[in-house]
């Protein structure tokens, strides 16, 4: 392990990232240092970059570490860490996927089993990247895993490109569909066919959904989500109004709407139409809207009279990460995981990657540290 490493630090919306060199920390007892091999640009990273999320209102200092979805190899293990979460032996150089947030496992929320909602699960990201241990985001050469992390060894049968989306997008939708109790034969609508959307289509179909409908407006995304199992796609360039999209979903579901609807667009303006296309007694999974302070108006009586359950999904459980890895292993060869990442950039080109993904020129970009 090198003495120092590079991290791309965020300072303000739509301004260049600054590449800073920090000392690589020695891991505490129970901790680990990961050498990042690939880090995806997630939709939430774009929200920060665009300024959709006001970090000052959130009380977060700059420079701030960004990036959370990725994978890498063990650079160094702290004392007391010799295996992954399942008990598989670990050594330097082993490939792993990891939970990028840290439930305390001691608060009332965690003790109720809601570890994904632990109020201090991201306390490390509320501090500047100039503060130890510096490497708090995956847009860097290293990543510091705090003590009591969840981490799973990756088999040689999977490539880094395939694994990169496990610890956010895939685990999020697995957790969400679990918490929505998606049942065999039910119908699903996916608002937004980005990384989470294509994974959601694959998971829903593998869990027995009878019909999966996807809504988006980018050709590459619509084609990819069909290959991941979507039975029907609704192109927003053709169906330009919320009413037309709602009617299209109802037409495809015998006038009922879908049992489970997932919001993966990340804009509050799509929530009302999502509720309208959800069936009586259905479940609405809100995953995409993380833009603090944005507002939208909709009639809450829609939720009441249709008896819709709204479920917020911010993070996932450690077992969801394990299930995501199993899903990837079992589905390899049946689903085109290799096509989820459309472009790769060296870490030094992070500004270009952000600009191109934000403009819709590429479906999903990945950053390669050290290149």
C-alpha positions as YAML, in Angstrom:
chain: A
units: angstrom
residues:
- id: 1
  name: UNK
  ca: [0.00, 0.00, 0.00]
- id: 2
  name: UNK
  ca: [1.31, 3.42, -0.96]
- id: 3
  name: UNK
  ca: [1.95, 6.13, 1.62]
- id: 4
  name: UNK
  ca: [-0.32, 8.61, -0.15]
- id: 5
  name: UNK
  ca: [-3.25, 8.50, -2.57]
- id: 6
  name: UNK
  ca: [-5.37, 10.78, -4.73]
- id: 7
  name: UNK
  ca: [-8.98, 11.72, -4.02]
- id: 8
  name: UNK
  ca: [-11.27, 13.83, -6.22]
- id: 9
  name: UNK
  ca: [-12.80, 16.36, -3.83]
- id: 10
  name: UNK
  ca: [-16.06, 18.26, -4.34]
- id: 11
  name: UNK
  ca: [-16.22, 21.96, -3.53]
- id: 12
  name: UNK
  ca: [-19.32, 23.49, -5.16]
- id: 13
  name: UNK
  ca: [-21.95, 22.71, -7.80]
- id: 14
  name: UNK
  ca: [-20.72, 22.48, -11.39]
- id: 15
  name: UNK
  ca: [-17.21, 23.54, -10.49]
- id: 16
  name: UNK
  ca: [-14.15, 21.40, -11.19]
- id: 17
  name: UNK
  ca: [-13.28, 18.67, -8.73]
- id: 18
  name: UNK
  ca: [-9.92, 19.13, -7.10]
- id: 19
  name: UNK
  ca: [-7.51, 16.19, -7.05]
- id: 20
  name: UNK
  ca: [-5.92, 16.16, -3.61]
- id: 21
  name: UNK
  ca: [-3.21, 13.94, -2.26]
- id: 22
  name: UNK
  ca: [-3.76, 12.55, 1.22]
- id: 23
  name: UNK
  ca: [-1.84, 10.16, 3.46]
- id: 24
  name: UNK
  ca: [-3.32, 6.67, 3.30]
- id: 25
  name: UNK
  ca: [-4.43, 5.81, 6.85]
- id: 26
  name: UNK
  ca: [-3.47, 2.71, 8.76]
- id: 27
  name: UNK
  ca: [-6.74, 0.94, 9.56]
- id: 28
  name: UNK
  ca: [-8.02, 0.90, 13.11]
- id: 29
  name: UNK
  ca: [-8.93, -2.35, 14.80]
- id: 30
  name: UNK
  ca: [-11.91, -3.77, 12.95]
- id: 31
  name: UNK
  ca: [-11.42, -1.48, 9.94]
- id: 32
  name: UNK
  ca: [-9.94, -1.97, 6.47]
- id: 33
  name: UNK
  ca: [-8.47, 0.04, 3.62]
- id: 34
  name: UNK
  ca: [-9.71, -0.72, 0.09]
- id: 35
  name: UNK
  ca: [-7.78, 0.01, -3.09]
- id: 36
  name: UNK
  ca: [-10.58, 1.20, -5.41]
- id: 37
  name: UNK
  ca: [-10.51, -0.42, -8.85]
- id: 38
  name: UNK
  ca: [-13.67, 1.13, -10.29]
- id: 39
  name: UNK
  ca: [-16.26, 3.65, -9.06]
- id: 40
  name: UNK
  ca: [-19.55, 4.40, -10.80]
- id: 41
  name: UNK
  ca: [-21.17, 7.81, -11.07]
- id: 42
  name: UNK
  ca: [-24.54, 7.30, -9.42]
- id: 43
  name: UNK
  ca: [-27.54, 9.56, -9.89]
- id: 44
  name: UNK
  ca: [-27.08, 10.93, -6.38]
- id: 45
  name: UNK
  ca: [-23.56, 12.05, -7.29]
- id: 46
  name: UNK
  ca: [-25.03, 13.98, -10.21]
- id: 47
  name: UNK
  ca: [-27.54, 15.61, -7.85]
- id: 48
  name: UNK
  ca: [-24.64, 16.95, -5.78]
- id: 49
  name: UNK
  ca: [-22.70, 18.03, -8.86]
- id: 50
  name: UNK
  ca: [-25.68, 19.87, -10.38]
- id: 51
  name: UNK
  ca: [-26.50, 21.58, -7.10]
- id: 52
  name: UNK
  ca: [-29.85, 19.86, -6.66]
- id: 53
  name: UNK
  ca: [-28.75, 19.10, -3.11]
- id: 54
  name: UNK
  ca: [-27.80, 22.11, -1.00]
- id: 55
  name: UNK
  ca: [-24.88, 20.85, 1.06]
- id: 56
  name: UNK
  ca: [-24.80, 24.05, 3.10]
- id: 57
  name: UNK
  ca: [-28.37, 23.43, 4.27]
- id: 58
  name: UNK
  ca: [-27.34, 19.90, 5.13]
- id: 59
  name: UNK
  ca: [-24.47, 21.25, 7.22]
- id: 60
  name: UNK
  ca: [-21.81, 19.45, 5.22]
- id: 61
  name: UNK
  ca: [-18.38, 21.10, 4.94]
- id: 62
  name: UNK
  ca: [-16.14, 21.20, 1.89]
- id: 63
  name: UNK
  ca: [-14.04, 19.74, 0.50]
- id: 64
  name: UNK
  ca: [-16.46, 16.84, 0.47]
- id: 65
  name: UNK
  ca: [-15.91, 13.25, -0.58]
- id: 66
  name: UNK
  ca: [-18.24, 11.95, -3.27]
- id: 67
  name: UNK
  ca: [-18.72, 8.48, -4.74]
- id: 68
  name: UNK
  ca: [-20.05, 5.38, -3.05]
- id: 69
  name: UNK
  ca: [-20.85, 2.82, -5.73]
- id: 70
  name: UNK
  ca: [-17.81, 0.73, -6.61]
- id: 71
  name: UNK
  ca: [-15.51, -2.12, -5.80]
- id: 72
  name: UNK
  ca: [-11.86, -2.80, -5.11]
- id: 73
  name: UNK
  ca: [-9.25, -4.97, -3.44]
- id: 74
  name: UNK
  ca: [-8.04, -5.25, 0.14]
- id: 75
  name: UNK
  ca: [-5.06, -2.96, 0.63]
- id: 76
  name: UNK
  ca: [-4.74, -3.50, 4.38]
- id: 77
  name: UNK
  ca: [-6.79, -5.12, 7.14]
- id: 78
  name: UNK
  ca: [-7.02, -3.75, 10.65]
- id: 79
  name: UNK
  ca: [-6.40, -6.01, 13.62]
- id: 80
  name: UNK
  ca: [-9.24, -8.40, 14.26]
- id: 81
  name: UNK
  ca: [-10.31, -8.53, 10.60]
- id: 82
  name: UNK
  ca: [-9.37, -11.80, 8.94]
- id: 83
  name: UNK
  ca: [-12.62, -12.78, 7.22]
- id: 84
  name: UNK
  ca: [-15.49, -11.19, 5.35]
- id: 85
  name: UNK
  ca: [-18.98, -10.93, 6.83]
- id: 86
  name: UNK
  ca: [-19.73, -14.55, 5.85]
- id: 87
  name: UNK
  ca: [-16.55, -15.90, 7.42]
- id: 88
  name: UNK
  ca: [-14.56, -16.31, 4.20]
- id: 89
  name: UNK
  ca: [-10.84, -15.76, 4.79]
- id: 90
  name: UNK
  ca: [-9.48, -12.44, 3.53]
- id: 91
  name: UNK
  ca: [-6.00, -11.35, 2.52]
- id: 92
  name: UNK
  ca: [-4.45, -8.34, 0.86]
- id: 93
  name: UNK
  ca: [-5.32, -8.30, -2.82]
- id: 94
  name: UNK
  ca: [-8.69, -10.05, -2.42]
- id: 95
  name: UNK
  ca: [-11.57, -8.44, -4.33]
- id: 96
  name: UNK
  ca: [-14.53, -7.32, -2.23]
- id: 97
  name: UNK
  ca: [-17.82, -5.46, -2.28]
- id: 98
  name: UNK
  ca: [-18.69, -3.42, 0.78]
- id: 99
  name: UNK
  ca: [-21.49, -1.51, 2.44]
- id: 100
  name: UNK
  ca: [-20.54, 2.15, 2.12]
- id: 101
  name: UNK
  ca: [-22.40, 3.32, 5.24]
- id: 102
  name: UNK
  ca: [-22.17, 2.18, 8.83]
- id: 103
  name: UNK
  ca: [-25.22, 1.45, 10.99]
- id: 104
  name: UNK
  ca: [-24.22, 1.73, 14.64]
- id: 105
  name: UNK
  ca: [-26.17, -1.44, 15.58]
- id: 106
  name: UNK
  ca: [-26.85, 0.04, 19.02]
- id: 107
  name: UNK
  ca: [-29.47, 2.79, 18.63]
- id: 108
  name: UNK
  ca: [-33.23, 2.18, 19.00]
- id: 109
  name: UNK
  ca: [-33.62, 2.25, 15.19]
- id: 110
  name: UNK
  ca: [-30.99, -0.42, 14.63]
- id: 111
  name: UNK
  ca: [-32.31, -2.54, 17.49]
- id: 112
  name: UNK
  ca: [-35.71, -2.58, 15.77]
- id: 113
  name: UNK
  ca: [-34.02, -4.07, 12.70]
- id: 114
  name: UNK
  ca: [-34.14, -0.85, 10.67]
- id: 115
  name: UNK
  ca: [-30.38, -0.66, 10.14]
- id: 116
  name: UNK
  ca: [-30.89, 1.04, 6.77]
- id: 117
  name: UNK
  ca: [-32.35, 4.02, 8.67]
- id: 118
  name: UNK
  ca: [-29.74, 4.36, 11.42]
- id: 119
  name: UNK
  ca: [-29.49, 8.10, 12.10]
- id: 120
  name: UNK
  ca: [-25.68, 8.07, 12.22]
- id: 121
  name: UNK
  ca: [-25.04, 5.65, 9.35]
- id: 122
  name: UNK
  ca: [-23.25, 8.31, 7.29]
- id: 123
  name: UNK
  ca: [-21.63, 10.34, 10.02]
- id: 124
  name: UNK
  ca: [-18.21, 10.03, 8.37]
- id: 125
  name: UNK
  ca: [-19.47, 11.78, 5.22]
- id: 126
  name: UNK
  ca: [-20.60, 14.76, 7.27]
- id: 127
  name: UNK
  ca: [-16.95, 15.71, 7.80]
- id: 128
  name: UNK
  ca: [-14.48, 17.25, 5.38]
- id: 129
  name: UNK
  ca: [-12.24, 15.01, 3.31]
- id: 130
  name: UNK
  ca: [-9.37, 17.04, 4.72]
- id: 131
  name: UNK
  ca: [-10.05, 15.33, 8.04]
- id: 132
  name: UNK
  ca: [-8.74, 11.84, 8.83]
- id: 133
  name: UNK
  ca: [-9.21, 9.24, 7.38]
- id: 134
  name: UNK
  ca: [-9.63, 11.39, 4.23]
- id: 135
  name: UNK
  ca: [-10.77, 8.57, 1.92]
- id: 136
  name: UNK
  ca: [-14.50, 8.67, 2.60]
- id: 137
  name: UNK
  ca: [-15.75, 8.38, -0.98]
- id: 138
  name: UNK
  ca: [-15.04, 6.02, -3.86]
- id: 139
  name: UNK
  ca: [-13.92, 8.80, -6.23]
- id: 140
  name: UNK
  ca: [-10.42, 8.15, -5.00]
- id: 141
  name: UNK
  ca: [-7.60, 5.63, -5.13]
- id: 142
  name: UNK
  ca: [-8.47, 4.33, -1.66]
- id: 143
  name: UNK
  ca: [-11.53, 3.93, 0.52]
- id: 144
  name: UNK
  ca: [-11.55, 3.60, 4.30]
- id: 145
  name: UNK
  ca: [-13.98, 1.05, 5.68]
- id: 146
  name: UNK
  ca: [-14.92, 1.95, 9.23]
- id: 147
  name: UNK
  ca: [-15.01, -0.73, 11.96]
- id: 148
  name: UNK
  ca: [-18.02, -3.05, 11.97]
- id: 149
  name: UNK
  ca: [-18.50, -2.74, 8.23]
- id: 150
  name: UNK
  ca: [-20.23, -5.31, 6.00]
- id: 151
  name: UNK
  ca: [-17.95, -6.72, 3.31]
- id: 152
  name: UNK
  ca: [-18.16, -9.74, 0.99]
- id: 153
  name: UNK
  ca: [-15.49, -11.47, -1.04]
- id: 154
  name: UNK
  ca: [-16.05, -11.43, -4.81]
- id: 155
  name: UNK
  ca: [-15.60, -14.66, -6.82]
- id: 156
  name: UNK
  ca: [-13.24, -14.72, -9.79]
- id: 157
  name: UNK
  ca: [-16.17, -15.47, -12.10]
- id: 158
  name: UNK
  ca: [-17.32, -11.84, -11.86]
- id: 159
  name: UNK
  ca: [-15.56, -8.86, -13.43]
- id: 160
  name: UNK
  ca: [-15.07, -5.52, -11.72]
- id: 161
  name: UNK
  ca: [-17.40, -3.91, -14.28]
- id: 162
  name: UNK
  ca: [-20.18, -6.34, -13.36]
- id: 163
  name: UNK
  ca: [-19.65, -5.96, -9.63]
- id: 164
  name: UNK
  ca: [-19.33, -2.17, -9.55]
- id: 165
  name: UNK
  ca: [-23.06, -1.49, -9.20]
- id: 166
  name: UNK
  ca: [-23.76, -4.00, -6.45]
- id: 167
  name: UNK
  ca: [-23.21, -1.85, -3.37]
- id: 168
  name: UNK
  ca: [-25.73, 0.81, -4.31]
- id: 169
  name: UNK
  ca: [-28.07, 0.35, -7.27]
- id: 170
  name: UNK
  ca: [-28.63, -3.41, -7.13]
- id: 171
  name: UNK
  ca: [-28.77, -3.64, -3.34]
- id: 172
  name: UNK
  ca: [-31.16, -0.67, -3.18]
- id: 173
  name: UNK
  ca: [-33.75, -2.20, -5.49]
- id: 174
  name: UNK
  ca: [-33.45, -5.63, -3.86]
- id: 175
  name: UNK
  ca: [-34.06, -4.01, -0.48]
- id: 176
  name: UNK
  ca: [-36.95, -1.98, -1.86]
- id: 177
  name: UNK
  ca: [-38.73, -4.88, -3.55]
- id: 178
  name: UNK
  ca: [-38.24, -6.95, -0.39]
- id: 179
  name: UNK
  ca: [-39.79, -4.26, 1.78]
- id: 180
  name: UNK
  ca: [-42.64, -3.89, -0.72]
- id: 181
  name: UNK
  ca: [-43.27, -7.65, -0.48]
- id: 182
  name: UNK
  ca: [-43.38, -8.09, -4.26]
- id: 183
  name: UNK
  ca: [-45.35, -11.28, -4.81]
- id: 184
  name: UNK
  ca: [-45.36, -13.77, -7.67]
- id: 185
  name: UNK
  ca: [-47.66, -12.63, -10.48]
- id: 186
  name: UNK
  ca: [-47.79, -8.97, -9.46]
- id: 187
  name: UNK
  ca: [-47.17, -6.07, -11.84]
- id: 188
  name: UNK
  ca: [-44.44, -3.42, -11.62]
- id: 189
  name: UNK
  ca: [-43.86, 0.03, -13.11]
- id: 190
  name: UNK
  ca: [-40.37, 1.53, -13.09]
- id: 191
  name: UNK
  ca: [-40.15, 5.31, -13.43]
- id: 192
  name: UNK
  ca: [-36.65, 5.86, -14.83]
- id: 193
  name: UNK
  ca: [-34.47, 3.34, -16.67]
- id: 194
  name: UNK
  ca: [-31.06, 4.31, -15.34]
- id: 195
  name: UNK
  ca: [-28.80, 1.97, -13.39]
- id: 196
  name: UNK
  ca: [-31.32, 1.31, -10.63]
- id: 197
  name: UNK
  ca: [-34.09, 0.90, -13.16]
- id: 198
  name: UNK
  ca: [-32.43, -1.80, -15.24]
- id: 199
  name: UNK
  ca: [-31.48, -3.73, -12.11]
- id: 200
  name: UNK
  ca: [-35.04, -3.36, -10.80]
- id: 201
  name: UNK
  ca: [-36.44, -4.88, -13.99]
- id: 202
  name: UNK
  ca: [-34.15, -7.89, -13.69]
- id: 203
  name: UNK
  ca: [-34.88, -8.45, -10.01]
- id: 204
  name: UNK
  ca: [-38.64, -8.03, -10.45]
- id: 205
  name: UNK
  ca: [-38.82, -10.54, -13.30]
- id: 206
  name: UNK
  ca: [-36.63, -13.06, -11.47]
- id: 207
  name: UNK
  ca: [-38.98, -12.75, -8.48]
- id: 208
  name: UNK
  ca: [-41.99, -13.62, -10.57]
- id: 209
  name: UNK
  ca: [-43.48, -10.29, -11.64]
- id: 210
  name: UNK
  ca: [-45.99, -11.00, -14.39]
- id: 211
  name: UNK
  ca: [-45.51, -7.66, -16.10]
- id: 212
  name: UNK
  ca: [-42.78, -5.04, -15.80]
- id: 213
  name: UNK
  ca: [-43.35, -1.61, -17.40]
- id: 214
  name: UNK
  ca: [-40.51, 0.91, -17.75]
- id: 215
  name: UNK
  ca: [-40.77, 4.65, -18.39]
- id: 216
  name: UNK
  ca: [-37.88, 6.67, -19.85]
- id: 217
  name: UNK
  ca: [-36.91, 8.75, -22.86]
- id: 218
  name: UNK
  ca: [-33.44, 7.59, -23.87]
- id: 219
  name: UNK
  ca: [-33.15, 4.94, -26.59]
- id: 220
  name: UNK
  ca: [-30.18, 3.14, -25.06]
- id: 221
  name: UNK
  ca: [-31.86, 2.91, -21.67]
- id: 222
  name: UNK
  ca: [-35.12, 1.66, -23.11]
- id: 223
  name: UNK
  ca: [-33.34, -1.04, -25.10]
- id: 224
  name: UNK
  ca: [-31.23, -2.11, -22.13]
- id: 225
  name: UNK
  ca: [-34.13, -2.33, -19.69]
- id: 226
  name: UNK
  ca: [-36.03, -4.51, -22.17]
- id: 227
  name: UNK
  ca: [-33.04, -6.84, -22.22]
- id: 228
  name: UNK
  ca: [-33.18, -6.90, -18.42]
- id: 229
  name: UNK
  ca: [-36.76, -8.12, -18.52]
- id: 230
  name: UNK
  ca: [-39.10, -5.16, -19.01]
- id: 231
  name: UNK
  ca: [-42.15, -6.38, -20.92]
- id: 232
  name: UNK
  ca: [-43.26, -2.92, -22.05]
- id: 233
  name: UNK
  ca: [-41.63, 0.48, -22.32]
- id: 234
  name: UNK
  ca: [-43.29, 3.89, -22.34]
- id: 235
  name: UNK
  ca: [-41.24, 6.51, -24.17]
- id: 236
  name: UNK
  ca: [-41.77, 9.96, -22.63]
- id: 237
  name: UNK
  ca: [-40.98, 11.51, -26.03]
- id: 238
  name: UNK
  ca: [-44.12, 9.84, -27.33]
- id: 239
  name: UNK
  ca: [-46.18, 10.07, -24.15]
- id: 240
  name: UNK
  ca: [-45.41, 13.67, -23.26]
- id: 241
  name: UNK
  ca: [-47.89, 14.31, -20.43]
- id: 242
  name: UNK
  ca: [-48.35, 12.65, -17.05]
- id: 243
  name: UNK
  ca: [-51.95, 11.81, -17.99]
- id: 244
  name: UNK
  ca: [-50.90, 9.99, -21.14]
- id: 245
  name: UNK
  ca: [-48.29, 7.96, -19.25]
- id: 246
  name: UNK
  ca: [-50.77, 7.05, -16.51]
- id: 247
  name: UNK
  ca: [-53.31, 5.97, -19.12]
- id: 248
  name: UNK
  ca: [-50.66, 3.90, -20.91]
- id: 249
  name: UNK
  ca: [-49.85, 2.02, -17.70]
- id: 250
  name: UNK
  ca: [-53.52, 1.44, -17.00]
- id: 251
  name: UNK
  ca: [-54.08, 0.20, -20.55]
- id: 252
  name: UNK
  ca: [-51.31, -2.35, -20.03]
- id: 253
  name: UNK
  ca: [-52.78, -3.55, -16.73]
- id: 254
  name: UNK
  ca: [-56.47, -3.94, -17.56]
- id: 255
  name: UNK
  ca: [-57.25, -0.54, -16.14]
- id: 256
  name: UNK
  ca: [-55.88, -1.41, -12.70]
- id: 257
  name: UNK
  ca: [-52.45, 0.16, -12.51]
- id: 258
  name: UNK
  ca: [-49.44, -1.70, -11.15]
- id: 259
  name: UNK
  ca: [-49.10, -3.38, -7.78]
- id: 260
  name: UNK
  ca: [-45.64, -1.90, -7.18]
- id: 261
  name: UNK
  ca: [-44.31, 1.35, -8.64]
- id: 262
  name: UNK
  ca: [-40.70, 2.48, -8.22]
- id: 263
  name: UNK
  ca: [-39.69, 6.15, -8.44]
- id: 264
  name: UNK
  ca: [-36.13, 6.16, -9.79]
- id: 265
  name: UNK
  ca: [-36.13, 9.45, -11.70]
- id: 266
  name: UNK
  ca: [-35.05, 11.63, -8.81]
- id: 267
  name: UNK
  ca: [-37.49, 14.49, -9.41]
- id: 268
  name: UNK
  ca: [-40.50, 15.25, -7.17]
- id: 269
  name: UNK
  ca: [-42.57, 16.17, -10.21]
- id: 270
  name: UNK
  ca: [-43.08, 12.52, -11.15]
- id: 271
  name: UNK
  ca: [-44.48, 11.42, -7.79]
- id: 272
  name: UNK
  ca: [-48.10, 12.35, -8.45]
- id: 273
  name: UNK
  ca: [-48.23, 10.46, -11.74]
- id: 274
  name: UNK
  ca: [-46.49, 7.51, -10.08]
- id: 275
  name: UNK
  ca: [-49.21, 7.36, -7.45]
- id: 276
  name: UNK
  ca: [-51.87, 7.66, -10.15]
- id: 277
  name: UNK
  ca: [-50.48, 4.66, -12.03]
- id: 278
  name: UNK
  ca: [-50.32, 2.54, -8.86]
- id: 279
  name: UNK
  ca: [-53.16, 0.09, -8.27]
- id: 280
  name: UNK
  ca: [-55.63, 0.17, -5.40]
- id: 281
  name: UNK
  ca: [-53.83, -1.26, -2.37]
- id: 282
  name: UNK
  ca: [-50.51, -0.99, -4.19]
- id: 283
  name: UNK
  ca: [-47.09, 0.07, -2.96]
- id: 284
  name: UNK
  ca: [-45.11, 3.10, -4.09]
- id: 285
  name: UNK
  ca: [-41.34, 2.85, -3.59]
- id: 286
  name: UNK
  ca: [-39.67, 6.24, -3.34]
- id: 287
  name: UNK
  ca: [-35.94, 5.81, -3.96]
- id: 288
  name: UNK
  ca: [-34.85, 8.58, -6.30]
- id: 289
  name: UNK
  ca: [-35.84, 11.81, -4.56]
- id: 290
  name: UNK
  ca: [-32.94, 12.84, -2.35]
- id: 291
  name: UNK
  ca: [-33.06, 16.54, -3.22]
- id: 292
  name: UNK
  ca: [-33.46, 18.17, 0.18]
- id: 293
  name: UNK
  ca: [-35.70, 21.23, 0.15]
- id: 294
  name: UNK
  ca: [-37.43, 20.58, -3.15]
- id: 295
  name: UNK
  ca: [-41.17, 20.67, -3.00]
- id: 296
  name: UNK
  ca: [-44.03, 19.30, -5.03]
- id: 297
  name: UNK
  ca: [-47.73, 19.32, -4.49]
- id: 298
  name: UNK
  ca: [-50.02, 16.36, -4.82]
- id: 299
  name: UNK
  ca: [-53.34, 15.47, -3.32]
- id: 300
  name: UNK
  ca: [-52.68, 13.10, -0.37]
- id: 301
  name: UNK
  ca: [-56.22, 11.81, -0.66]
- id: 302
  name: UNK
  ca: [-54.92, 9.72, -3.58]
- id: 303
  name: UNK
  ca: [-52.91, 7.73, -1.06]
- id: 304
  name: UNK
  ca: [-55.83, 7.47, 1.32]
- id: 305
  name: UNK
  ca: [-58.62, 6.50, -1.04]
- id: 306
  name: UNK
  ca: [-56.43, 4.06, -3.00]
- id: 307
  name: UNK
  ca: [-54.91, 2.66, 0.22]
- id: 308
  name: UNK
  ca: [-51.41, 2.99, -1.25]
- id: 309
  name: UNK
  ca: [-48.40, 2.30, 0.96]
- id: 310
  name: UNK
  ca: [-45.49, 4.68, 0.37]
- id: 311
  name: UNK
  ca: [-42.09, 3.31, 1.31]
- id: 312
  name: UNK
  ca: [-38.94, 5.42, 1.42]
- id: 313
  name: UNK
  ca: [-35.71, 3.61, 0.50]
- id: 314
  name: UNK
  ca: [-32.50, 5.49, 1.34]
- id: 315
  name: UNK
  ca: [-30.18, 2.60, 2.15]
- id: 316
  name: UNK
  ca: [-30.25, -1.17, 2.54]
- id: 317
  name: UNK
  ca: [-29.44, -3.98, 4.95]
- id: 318
  name: UNK
  ca: [-26.20, -5.95, 4.95]
- id: 319
  name: UNK
  ca: [-28.15, -9.04, 3.83]
- id: 320
  name: UNK
  ca: [-29.36, -7.10, 0.78]
- id: 321
  name: UNK
  ca: [-25.75, -6.62, -0.30]
- id: 322
  name: UNK
  ca: [-25.13, -10.34, 0.12]
- id: 323
  name: UNK
  ca: [-28.31, -11.11, -1.85]
- id: 324
  name: UNK
  ca: [-27.22, -8.70, -4.58]
- id: 325
  name: UNK
  ca: [-23.95, -10.57, -4.98]
- id: 326
  name: UNK
  ca: [-25.80, -13.89, -5.10]
- id: 327
  name: UNK
  ca: [-28.23, -12.49, -7.67]
- id: 328
  name: UNK
  ca: [-25.34, -11.39, -9.87]
- id: 329
  name: UNK
  ca: [-23.67, -14.81, -9.63]
- id: 330
  name: UNK
  ca: [-26.87, -16.71, -10.37]
- id: 331
  name: UNK
  ca: [-28.00, -14.41, -13.22]
- id: 332
  name: UNK
  ca: [-24.66, -14.05, -15.01]
- id: 333
  name: UNK
  ca: [-25.12, -15.15, -18.59]
- id: 334
  name: UNK
  ca: [-28.86, -14.53, -18.47]
- id: 335
  name: UNK
  ca: [-28.82, -10.77, -17.96]
- id: 336
  name: UNK
  ca: [-26.43, -8.32, -19.71]
- id: 337
  name: UNK
  ca: [-24.70, -6.94, -16.63]
- id: 338
  name: UNK
  ca: [-21.71, -6.06, -18.79]
- id: 339
  name: UNK
  ca: [-23.78, -3.38, -20.56]
- id: 340
  name: UNK
  ca: [-24.86, -1.40, -17.49]
- id: 341
  name: UNK
  ca: [-21.64, 0.63, -17.58]
- id: 342
  name: UNK
  ca: [-21.43, 2.33, -20.94]
- id: 343
  name: UNK
  ca: [-18.24, 4.41, -20.55]
- id: 344
  name: UNK
  ca: [-15.09, 4.52, -18.45]
- id: 345
  name: UNK
  ca: [-12.97, 7.55, -17.60]
- id: 346
  name: UNK
  ca: [-9.73, 7.96, -15.66]
- id: 347
  name: UNK
  ca: [-10.29, 9.61, -12.28]
- id: 348
  name: UNK
  ca: [-8.48, 12.70, -13.60]
- id: 349
  name: UNK
  ca: [-11.32, 13.15, -16.15]
- id: 350
  name: UNK
  ca: [-14.09, 13.20, -13.53]
- id: 351
  name: UNK
  ca: [-15.38, 16.61, -14.65]
- id: 352
  name: UNK
  ca: [-15.79, 15.40, -18.22]
- id: 353
  name: UNK
  ca: [-17.53, 12.23, -17.02]
- id: 354
  name: UNK
  ca: [-19.98, 14.24, -14.91]
- id: 355
  name: UNK
  ca: [-20.76, 16.64, -17.75]
- id: 356
  name: UNK
  ca: [-21.37, 13.88, -20.29]
- id: 357
  name: UNK
  ca: [-23.52, 11.75, -18.02]
- id: 358
  name: UNK
  ca: [-25.52, 14.78, -16.92]
- id: 359
  name: UNK
  ca: [-26.13, 15.75, -20.57]
- id: 360
  name: UNK
  ca: [-27.42, 12.26, -21.33]
- id: 361
  name: UNK
  ca: [-24.61, 11.48, -23.78]
- id: 362
  name: UNK
  ca: [-23.77, 8.33, -21.85]
- id: 363
  name: UNK
  ca: [-25.95, 5.94, -19.87]
- id: 364
  name: UNK
  ca: [-23.68, 5.35, -16.87]
- id: 365
  name: UNK
  ca: [-20.03, 6.25, -16.42]
- id: 366
  name: UNK
  ca: [-17.35, 4.66, -14.28]
- id: 367
  name: UNK
  ca: [-14.14, 6.19, -12.99]
- id: 368
  name: UNK
  ca: [-10.87, 4.26, -12.91]
- id: 369
  name: UNK
  ca: [-8.47, 5.52, -10.22]
- id: 370
  name: UNK
  ca: [-4.78, 5.35, -11.04]
- id: 371
  name: UNK
  ca: [-5.35, 5.65, -14.79]
...
